[in-house]
Amino acid sequence: MNRHVTFVSPYLLGFEHLERLLERSMRGGGDSYPPCNIEELSDGGIRIALAVAGFSKDELSVTEEDHQLVVRGKQAEPEGKMFLHRGIAARQFLRSFVLADGIEVRAAALENGLLKIDLVRRQVQPSLRTVEITTGGS
C-alpha cells in the first residue's frame, strides 16, 4: 500500500501527529448517522448538534479520546412490542470528530432530540524565549 506523505518539508518539525490525525479523519469520512450540524458561535467556539431523536440521556455518551471527540449512542430494543411497521430503527452509532490542539469540550446538552456539544478554543499566548548560545563542548 502506498502511503501519501503530506508533511515532507524539513522545516515542519514535530508535525507528524497531524498526518496521523488527517489519516484518522479520512477513515471516518463515511459516517452519516446521526445527521449533524457544525456551527461557529459568536464567542469563537464551535457547536456540534447531532439529531438523536428517540435517545435518552442514559443511552448517549460523549468522550474525549486522544484528540478525538467520540459520541456513542445505544438504544435498547423495546420488549413486548410488536411493530406493524418499523420506520424508526433502534440502532447504535459511533460518531467521531478529530479535535485540533487547543480545542476543548465545554459542555453537552440534550434538548428536543438534539445533542448539542459546545467546544471552546483555548487562547494561545504568544511567547518569546531567548536561548543562550554556549561555546565549546558543553
N, C-alpha and C positions, 0 to 999 in steps of 0.2 A: 504494500500500500504506500503510495507516495504521500509524503507529509508536506503540506504547504507551510512554509515558514514566513510569517508576516513581519516579524521584528528582526531584520537582518542587519541593521545599522550597528556598527561597533560603538556608536555614541549613545545608544539606548541601553544603559546598564541597569540591570535589576528588573526589567520588564517582562521576564519570561513568564511570570504568572498571568500577565494579560493575555498572552497567546492561549494558555490553558483555559482561561475564562471565556475567550471567544469560541474555542472549540466546544466547550460545555454548552454555551448558549445556542450554538448551531445544531447540536444534537437534539435539544429540546424544542426546536422550532416548530414541530408538528402539533404541539398541544393546542387544542382549540376549545376544550371543555374544562371548566365552565367559561363562557364568554366573559371578557373583561374590558374595562376602560382604564386608561392610564392618563392622568391629567396633572398639569403643573399647577400648584397652588400659588396664591398671591404672595405668600411669605417665602417662596423659592423652594418649598417642599414638593413632594410628589405624592399623589393619592392613586392607589390601585383599587378599583371597585370590581369585585367578582360577583356575577349573578349566581347565587346559590339558593334559589327558591326551594323550599322543602327541607333544607338542612337546619337543624337546631345548633345552638352554640356548642353543645356537647359532642356533636358529630363533626366538628371542624377543628383543625389545629393549624397554627401559624408558628413557624420556627425559623430561626436564622442559623444556617449551617454552612460554614466555610465560604463566606461571601455569596451565599445564596439565600433568598427568601423562599421558603418552601411552604405551600399551602396544601393541606390534605383534607379530604372530606370522605367520610364513610357513613352511609346510611344503613341502618338495619332493615332487613326485609320485614314488612308488616306481617304479623302472624294472624291466622284466622280470617284473612280477607281473600275473597275470590273476585278477580277482576274480569269484567266483560271486555274491557279494552284497557291496555296498559300503555298510555302515551307519555306518562311521567315516570321515567325509569329511576329506580333507586340504585344509583351507580356510585362507585367510589371514584375519586380523582386525586391526582397529584399534579400540582402546577408549580413550577419554579421560575424564579426571576434572578438573574445574576446581578449582584449589587457591586457598585464601584466602591473603592476605598473612600471612606468618609460618609457613606450613606448608612443611616441607622433607621431601624424600625421604631417609630414613636408610639403608635397605638393601632389597635384593631377593634372594629366595632361591627356588629351585625344589626342591620336596620332595614326593614321592609324587603327582605330577600336579597339584600346586597351586603357582602362582606367588604367593608372599607378598611384599607390598610394605609396608614399615613407614614411616609418616610420623610426624614429630615436630612439635609446636607450639613455636616459639620463645617464650620468656617475654619479654613486652614490659615493660620497666621504665617505670613512670610518670615523667613529667618535669614540672618546673615551671621556667619561664623568665620572667623579668620583662623586658618590652620597654620601653626608655626612650622617653619621650614628649618630642619636641622641639617648639620653638615657631618660628614664622616659616616661611620657605620652604625650609629645609634638610632 
